[in-house]
Amino acid sequence: MYVEEPKESDLNETGTAPRINHENAKRNRGLGFGLILTVLLAMSAIGWFVYKGINTRVSAEKALVIETHDAAYITVAVTHPKVTGATQQLVLPGNTQPLIDAPVYARTNGYLKKWYADIGTRVKAGDLLAEIETPEVDHQLQQATADLETAQANLNLARITADRMVNLEKKGAVAKQDTDNVVYDMNSKKAIVDSAAANVKRLQDLQSFEKVYAPFDGVITGRSTDIGNLINAGSNSTTGKELFHISAINKLRVFISVPEDFEQAAKNGSPATLTLNEFPGRTFPGTIVRNSNSIDLASRTLLVEVDVDNPTGELLPGAYVSVHLKFSGTSASALTIPVTTVLFRSEGIRAAVVRNGKAELVPITIGRDFGDTLEVLAGLRTDESLILNPPDSLISGTPVKVEKTVAE
């Protein structure tokens, strides 16, 4: 920095400048350096802010380019078709039911005196389940028995009288009219005896119902009474109440609804296999015993009964099972694909596949419907990459990026 030299007028008598002028020069130099430093700092700050703004803008532009590029592609998961053999398997849900299942009701009125079987008890046909006290029936039976004895006594007297009148008529001692009256009276008393005997038999039958027996071999699955309960005869829902529920579980039946397309696999006598979640890795053999021989119009299915032996009682009634039926496929080279890879369009059924990095909607010919999978007879190759859960808006030629391959 240039510093002005002292003028001649400013020199003192010794020829030197005054001291104050040197101090002013130093102060001026310090102010100059500070100004330069301030300017440099300001320019640095401005440069940093400019750099920051440009860098942020460049980064945003790069992110936008990447985001735009990614948005042009649909990320998808793919799977591959499976080649099916000539023999295939149809799996249908079902519930086990006992071969025989019945509620046990009382056939007489009274009070429960004692019960001998509870839930889970295995019983044989004829085993005593409960006893009922019926004092009213007992008294009615006593009265009916007495009425029968009275009627029999009257009949005996009428019979003796009729025999005497017949003998007297033969001797001409009485009129025929008197004899006929006595004979008819005897016949009337005989009818009274028959009626009284029938009433006694009815009450004896009611009295025999005091004891409740098991109607068949099985297991008690329900007990709805206890000692001292008032028992009403019959099965009327407003009066009667079942005492026990018994099921025959030595053999179970399973009803399944077979789709119409597979009704040929449900022939009577054909084998079936049952699997249960509570028995992993195990199978239980069964047999198709009958079917309804009629297709349900609402569900387009055939009702089929499968029986399975259960001698140990290992399988329980009401359990959820999967019934496996084997059948012959349409073609040994047919493919099966997940139903989630198919789009149902107005122009027909289309399978969504990935070819050359783009989605293609390929027309296919469907064979059998297995529920979760479909049999494809034509339109696909074995090495196709099928898009899982394609969006309904998907069109052919859309760029896609395969995220993962799922094994089916």
Secondary structure, 3 states (H helix, E strand, C coil): CCCCCCCHHHCCCCCCCCHHHHHHHHHHHHHHHHHHHHHHHHHHHHHHHHHHHHHHHHHHHHHHHHHHHHHCCEEEEEECCEECCCEEEEEEEEEEEEEEEEEECCCCCEEEEEECCCCCCEECCCCEEEEEECHHHHHHHHHHHHHHHHHHHHHHHHHHHHHHHHHHHHCCCCCHHHHHHHHHHHHHHHHHHHHHHHHHHHHHHHHHCCEEECCCCEEEEEECCCCCCEECCCCCCCCCCCCEEEEEEEEEEEEEEEEHHHHHHCCCCCEEEEECCCCCCCCEEEEEEEEEEEECCCCCEEEEEEEEECCCCCCCCCCEEEEEEEEECCCCCCEEEEHHHEEEECCEEEEEEEECCEEEEEECEEEEECCCEEEEEECCCCCCEEECCCCCCCCCCCEEEEEEECCC
